[in-house]
Amino acid sequence: QLSLKTENRRMKRRHKILKEKYYLNVFNGIFLALGLMLLTFGLWLLSDRNNLFSVLFSSGENQLVTYISCTLFGIGSVIIFTSAMGILGIVKEIKCLLVTYMSFQILVFVTQLAILMLILMKKEEVHNQWNNRIDEVISEYGNESLTEQEPVWNILNTVQHNMECCGRYNVTQWEGNKNTENSSQIPCSCTKSSLKKWFCDVPRNSTYSMGCEEYLNKWFENNVLILTAITISLLITQIFLITLIGQLFRNTEKNNVWPNE
């Protein structure tokens, strides 16, 4: 009878272990998906030449995009590697892999927490750099000695034309540009003109009067929000993962079953 009770306890605990393994695999799948998102976000920043943020910060000594991209790519790669190790450790119940998996989880958790704090602390600073860089692009726009900046100017033209706006705050900002032939010229993208050149001679009352700042700020805020949401989701997922791994360890030790130890 005692042996039967012991066996029943072992069976119940084994049932708990199977349930914990199921939930661990579910959360590990979510963890993997979020890691892929981070890695994709990093690659997008690094390689997409039509991405407004990357194009604005792609020149000169400013390596902001490179730092952000490499950090996101690195963390995403570690998460994918950790998830693959976790899947193997959970399914096969390999103790050393689960210990390593938990260690990586704690390491990534601390790193993600630091990144979240950095995003919140540096957001305004990056936003100010963002606005300053846009103003700089507007002042350099059309300068024949800066042809390497043409991709940035084309992006700005696309924004102005599609959003029907002009300058960062309004059309008068273009008065600071010294690359026009005369003071009445403004970018053709500030008008309904389809001419493929930098500046057009048009009356000021026929231009888009509204600035592009609202659209640019919204684009910036949306991307910061996406990155913050991914980071917070990762942290929440990791809390569940670390808790479930701890429970799995306790139940497996009590059951004294490590088939692949």
C-alpha positions in Angstrom: 0.0 0.0 0.0 2.9 2.4 0.9 4.5 1.6 -2.5 1.2 2.3 -4.3 0.9 5.7 -2.6 4.5 6.5 -3.5 3.9 5.5 -7.0 0.7 7.7 -7.1 2.7 10.7 -5.8 5.4 10.0 -8.5 2.7 9.8 -11.2 1.1 13.1 -10.0 4.5 14.8 -9.9 5.3 13.4 -13.4 2.0 14.9 -14.6 3.0 18.3 -13.1 6.4 18.0 -14.9 4.7 17.3 -18.2 2.4 20.3 -17.7 5.3 22.5 -16.8 7.2 21.3 -19.8 4.3 22.2 -22.0 4.0 25.8 -20.6 7.8 26.2 -20.8 7.7 25.3 -24.5 4.9 27.8 -25.0 6.7 30.7 -23.3 10.0 29.6 -24.9 8.3 29.9 -28.3 7.1 33.4 -27.4 10.7 34.2 -26.2 12.1 33.0 -29.6 9.6 35.0 -31.6 10.4 38.2 -29.6 14.1 37.5 -30.1 13.6 37.2 -33.9 11.7 40.6 -33.8 14.7 42.2 -32.1 17.2 40.7 -34.5 15.0 41.8 -37.5 14.7 45.3 -36.0 18.5 45.5 -35.7 19.0 44.3 -39.3 16.4 46.7 -40.6 18.1 49.6 -38.9 21.5 48.5 -40.3 20.6 47.6 -43.9 17.5 49.5 -45.0 18.6 52.6 -46.9 15.0 53.8 -47.2 14.6 53.9 -43.4 14.4 57.5 -42.3 16.3 57.0 -39.0 19.1 55.0 -40.6 19.5 57.5 -43.5 19.6 60.5 -41.2 22.3 59.0 -38.9 24.2 57.1 -41.6 26.9 59.8 -42.3 29.7 61.5 -40.5 31.0 60.5 -37.1 27.6 59.7 -35.6 27.6 55.9 -35.0 24.3 55.9 -33.1 22.5 53.6 -35.6 25.4 51.2 -35.7 25.5 50.9 -31.9 21.8 50.4 -31.6 21.7 47.9 -34.5 24.6 45.8 -33.3 23.1 45.7 -29.7 19.7 44.6 -31.0 21.3 42.1 -33.4 23.5 40.7 -30.6 20.7 40.3 -28.1 18.4 38.8 -30.7 21.1 36.2 -31.7 21.7 35.3 -28.0 17.9 34.9 -27.5 17.6 32.6 -30.5 20.6 30.5 -29.4 19.2 30.3 -25.8 15.7 29.3 -27.0 17.1 26.5 -29.1 19.1 25.2 -26.1 16.0 25.6 -24.0 13.8 23.5 -26.4 16.4 20.7 -26.3 16.8 20.8 -22.6 13.1 20.9 -21.8 12.1 18.1 -24.3 15.0 15.8 -23.4 15.1 16.9 -19.7 18.9 17.4 -19.9 19.9 18.9 -16.5 23.1 20.7 -17.6 21.3 22.3 -20.6 18.5 23.6 -18.3 21.0 25.0 -15.9 22.8 26.8 -18.7 19.4 27.9 -20.1 18.4 29.4 -16.8 21.8 31.1 -16.5 21.4 32.7 -19.9 17.8 33.7 -19.0 19.0 35.6 -16.0 21.9 37.2 -18.0 19.5 38.3 -20.8 17.0 39.5 -18.2 19.5 41.8 -16.6 20.7 43.1 -20.0 17.1 43.7 -21.2 16.4 45.6 -18.0 19.4 47.8 -18.6 18.4 48.4 -22.2 14.8 49.4 -21.1 16.3 51.9 -18.6 18.6 53.2 -21.3 15.7 53.7 -23.7 13.7 55.6 -21.2 16.7 57.7 -20.0 18.1 58.5 -23.5 14.9 58.9 -25.4 14.8 62.7 -25.1 18.5 63.0 -26.0 18.1 60.9 -29.1 15.0 62.8 -30.0 16.9 66.1 -29.8 19.7 64.6 -31.9 17.0 63.5 -34.4 15.5 67.1 -34.7 19.0 68.7 -34.9 20.0 66.2 -37.7 16.8 67.1 -39.7 17.6 70.8 -39.3 21.1 70.1 -40.5 19.8 68.2 -43.6 17.5 71.1 -44.4 20.4 73.6 -44.3 22.6 71.3 -46.5 19.9 70.3 -48.9 20.8 70.9 -52.6 24.5 71.6 -51.9 26.4 70.4 -55.0 29.5 69.7 -53.0 27.6 67.2 -50.7 26.2 64.8 -53.4 26.8 61.9 -50.9 23.8 63.3 -49.0 21.4 62.8 -51.8 19.7 59.7 -50.3 18.9 61.8 -47.2 17.4 64.6 -49.4 15.4 62.1 -51.4 13.9 60.7 -48.2 13.1 64.2 -47.0 11.5 64.9 -50.4 9.4 61.8 -50.1 8.2 62.8 -46.6 7.3 66.4 -47.7 5.6 65.3 -50.9 3.6 62.4 -49.4 2.6 64.1 -46.2 2.1 67.5 -47.9 4.3 69.3 -45.4 7.3 71.6 -45.7 10.4 71.9 -43.4 10.4 70.5 -39.9 8.3 73.2 -38.3 7.1 75.2 -41.4 8.0 76.5 -44.8 9.9 79.5 -43.4 12.6 77.1 -42.2 13.9 76.9 -45.8 15.0 80.5 -45.6 18.0 79.2 -43.8 19.1 77.2 -46.8 21.8 79.0 -48.8 21.9 76.6 -51.8 19.1 78.2 -53.7 19.6 80.4 -56.8 17.3 83.1 -55.3 15.3 83.7 -52.2 12.0 82.7 -53.7 13.0 79.1 -54.4 12.0 76.2 -52.2 12.1 72.4 -52.6 9.8 71.2 -55.4 8.6 68.5 -52.9 7.0 71.3 -50.9 4.6 71.9 -53.7 2.4 69.7 -56.0 5.1 70.0 -58.6 6.3 66.7 -60.3 9.6 68.2 -61.4 12.6 66.0 -60.6 14.9 68.7 -59.3 15.9 70.1 -55.8 14.4 73.6 -56.0 11.5 75.2 -57.8 10.5 78.9 -58.3 7.0 79.1 -56.9 5.0 81.7 -54.9 5.0 81.0 -51.2 1.2 80.9 -51.1 1.2 77.8 -53.3 3.4 75.7 -51.0 2.5 73.4 -48.2 2.5 75.6 -45.1 2.4 72.9 -42.4 5.7 71.6 -41.1 6.5 67.9 -41.1 7.4 67.8 -37.4 4.1 66.1 -36.3 4.6 63.2 -38.8 8.4 62.9 -38.0 7.7 62.8 -34.3 5.0 60.3 -34.7 7.3 58.0 -36.7 10.0 58.4 -34.1 7.6 57.7 -31.2 6.1 54.7 -32.9 9.4 53.0 -33.4 10.5 53.7 -29.8 7.2 52.3 -28.6 7.6 49.1 -30.7 11.2 48.6 -29.3 10.0 49.3 -25.7 7.0 46.9 -26.1 9.3 44.1 -27.4 11.7 44.7 -24.4 8.9 44.7 -21.8 7.3 41.6 -23.4 10.7 39.8 -23.2 11.1 40.7 -19.5 7.6 39.4 -18.7 8.1 36.2 -20.7 11.5 35.7 -18.9 9.8 36.0 -15.5 7.4 33.2 -16.4 10.3 31.1 -17.9 12.6 31.5 -14.9 9.7 30.6 -12.5 8.6 27.6 -14.6 12.2 26.3 -14.8 12.6 26.6 -11.0 9.3 24.5 -10.5 10.5 22.0 -13.1 13.8 21.5 -11.2 12.0 21.1 -7.9 9.5 18.5 -9.2 12.1 16.6 -11.2 14.5 16.5 -8.2 11.6 15.2 -5.9 10.7 12.6 -8.5 14.4 11.8 -8.8 14.1 11.6 -12.5 16.7 13.1 -14.8 16.6 10.7 -17.8 19.5 12.5 -19.6 21.5 13.8 -16.7 
